[in-house]
């Protein structure tokens, strides 16, 4: 049995089926699983004749992504023969970890939007329009659930399954680099063929941030929450595009619209704020802070486990 190079979330059973060749192929399999799930859920919505884009998107967020998570859990447990805790699905201090992660995602997002706004990037419309429209407020709440499932699934897929499998055989730096790059590839089709390369770089960087986050906490919960709150507040809090996707629902906080005269590298263009250099700076600062944060320091914990 080839010894594990790194067990980033906790011990992996010696009987786990994580051959180096298999671990190298996990990213490819993960990409195929995500693509197939989205294809089949999209086809189902088409066959059912659904036309409302908000309900279709909610269906894909909740059902399409939810099924991916369930498939990964089943595969890791019964095919790879390892505990879900070994891929970061751990629930110690779950409420505090989730709440802290949600707050971090909100803070990062609001910081970027405020800075872009100070550069004159947005026209301000109505304040809290969703509060005066019950249907809009209902969609805001439903999309919160949808983004928790979607954001959580992307973390389970990338920072959970892929990162833990690759790190076990090839080490943490390679695993972080590969999973962060593939995370960007998952978003490449959002505006294909008109690609905002700043946005792609930002998605790689946010992948690195989430990887550092889970390495510090030794759990996926905080990253799942931060991912969900980032998507939710950008789209349903401010009415802005998130990863090139616009949700036609009155926002919860304030209605913002981009000023076209602002340079795309600053505003983010049709990809939304994620295509802005401002977000690049916010993510880099966040990476530095989470790197400096002691948290559940992976190296310290691994040293204790070796001593025991």
N, C-alpha and C positions, 0 to 999 in steps of 0.2 A: 504494500500500500504506500503510495507516494505521500509524504507528510504534507500537512496543510501549511501554506506559506503565511496565511493570516486568517484569523477567525474574528472578524471585525465586530460582530454583535454578540458573540459568546461561543462556547464550545460547539463544534460540529462532530457528530457521532463518527467514530472510525468506520462504521458500516455504511455511511452515506455514499451514494453513487455520484461522485464528483470527479470523474477521470479528467485529467488535464485537457484531452481532446474535446470532451463533452463541454467542459467549462469554457473553452474557446468558442464553441458553437452556440452557447446560450444567448448571446446578444442577437445573433441572426434569427434564432427561434423566437425570441421575444418580439422582435420587429414583425415577424410573420404573424404571430398571435394577435398583436394589436391591429395590424392591417386587416386580417380576416374578420376579426370581431367588428370593426367599424364598417367593413364592406357588407357583412350579412345583416347588421342592424339597419344600415342605410337601405338595403334592398327590402327589408321587411316593412320599413316605413313607406317605401314607394309602393309596395304591393297592397298595403292597407289603404292607399290613397290619401295619406295625410298631406296637407298643404300648408298648415300653419308652421312657419319656420321655428317659432319659439317652442312649440310642443315637440317638433322633430328633434331640435337640439337637446331639449330636456330628456327625451327618450334615449338619445345616444349617450348623453352624459351618465344617466342613471343605469340604464340597462346594458348598453354596449360596454362601457367601462367596468360596470359592476361584474359582468360575466367574466371579464378578463381577470379581475382580482380573484374570483372564485376558482377559475381555472389554474391560476398560478399557485394558490394555496394547496389545491388538490395535487398538483404536479410535484411541488416541493415535498409535501408530506408523504405521498404514496409512491412516487416514482424515484425522486432523489433520496427518499428515506431519511429525511432530516427534519428536525423540529422547526416550526415556523419562527420560533425565537431566534434561530440561527440566521434568519434573513431580516431581523430587526422588528418582527411583529411581536413586540413586547409591550406590556401594559402596566409596568411599575410606574407609579405617580402619573397615571394616564391623564387625569384632568389638568394638572398643572403643566404637563408637557404640551398637551394640545392647546391649552389657553395661551401659553407663552408663545408657541409657534404661530398661532393665529394673530396675536398682537404684533409679532415681528414682521409677518407678511404685510399687515396693514401699515405699519410704520414705514417699511421700505417703499411701498407703493405710493402712499400719500406724500412722502418726501420727494419722490421723483416727479409726481404730478405738480406739486407746489412749485418746485424749481422751474419746471417747464413753463408753468403759468407766470412766474416772475419774469421770464424772458419774453412774455407776451404771446405765449403759444396757444391760449384758449380764449374763446368768447364765453362768457358766463351767462347761462340762461336761468331757468326757474330753479329755485331752491326747494329741495325735498319734494319734487312733484309726485313721487310714488305714494307719499302719505295721504294725498288727496284723491287717489284713484285705487279703490280696493283691489281691482283686477291686477293692476301693476304691482301693488304691494304683495299680492299673492305670488306673482311670478318672481319677485325679488327673493321671497322666502324659499320657493321651490328651487330656484337656481343656486341658492346657498347650499342646499342639500346636494344638488347635482354636481356642483364644483367640489364639494367635500369628497364625493365618490370619485369624480374624475381626477382630481389632484392626488387623492390617496392612491388611486390605481397606478398613476404614472410613477409615483414614488415606490410603490410595491414592485412595479416592473423594473425600474431602473436602479434606484438606490437600495432596493431590497433584494430581489432575485438576481439581477445581473451583477450588481456590485459585490454581493457576498460570494457568489459562485466564482467570479473572476479573481477576486482578491484571495480566495482560498488557494488558488493555483499559481497566480502570476503576481501577487502583491498588490498593495493598496494604490500606489501611484498609477500603475498601468490600468487598474480597474476604474479609477476615477476618470482618467483621460478618455478611455474608450466609452464608458457609459455617458459621460457628459457630451461627447461628440455625437453619439447615437441619439441622445435626447434632442439635440438640435435637428437631426435628420427627421425625427418624428414630426417636426413642425415645418419641414421644408416645403411640403405641398400646400400649405395654407394660402400662399399667394403665388404659387407656381404659374408661369415662369418668371414673374416679376419679383425677384428676390431682393430683400433688404439685407445686405450683408452685415450691417451693424446689428440688426435684429438676430441674425444667426449667431454672431459672436456673443451677443448678450445671453442667448439661450444656452450656449456652451458654458458661459460664466455662471449663470444661475444654476446650472447642473453641478458645477464645482462647488458653489455655495451650499446647495442642498447636501452634497456629498460630505463636505466638512461638517455640516450641521449633524447629520446622522452619525458620523464618526465620533463627534463630541458627546452626543447623547446616548449612543449605542441603542438607538430606537428610531423607528420611522415616524412616530406619532407627531413630533414637532414639525418635521419637514412636510408631512401630509397636511397639517393645519396651515402652515405658512404658504404652501402651494395653493391651497384652496382659497385662502383669504386674498392672496395676490390677484387671482383671476376674478374673484367675486367683486371686490371693491372697485377694480378698474372698470369692469363692464357694467355692474349693477349699482355701484356707488356713484360713479361719475359719467356713465353713459359713453365711455370711450371704447374703441376697438381693443380687443385683447388677442394677441397673436394673429392679427388680421381678420378676426371674426367680430362682427357687430351684432349686438342683441337689441332688438327694437322694443325695449321696455323703458318706461319712465324711471330714471335713476332714483336712488334713495337719498343721496346727499345733495348733489347739485348737477345740473345739466351743463356739460361742457362740450364745446365743439372746437375742432382745430381751426386755427387761422391759417389759410393756405399760403399766405405770404412768408411764413416762417420756414426756414430751411428744413428740408426733410431730415437731415442728420440731427437736427435739434428737436423737431416735433415728433419724429418717428413715422410720419406719413401714414399711409393706409394700413400699416401693420400695427399702428397704435404706439403708445409710449415705449413699448419694448424695443422699438426700432430707433430710439433716441440715444445719443451719446450720454445724456444725463443719466439714463438708467445704467449705462456702463459704469459710470462713476459710483452710483449708489451701490451696485452689486460688488464692485471692487472694495469699497469701504466696508461693506457687510462681510465679505470674505475675510478681510483683515481682522475685523472684530470677532468673528466666530473662531478664527484661528487662534486669537489671543485668549479667548474664553476657555477657562479650564474645563467646565462642564463635567462630563463623565470620562474625561481624558482616556482615550483608547490605549495609548502606550502605557499609562500608569496601571490601568486595569489588567492589561495583558501581562505586565511584569508581576503583578500580585498573583495571577493565575499560575504563572510558571513556578513561582516560589511555593505555592500550595501543592 
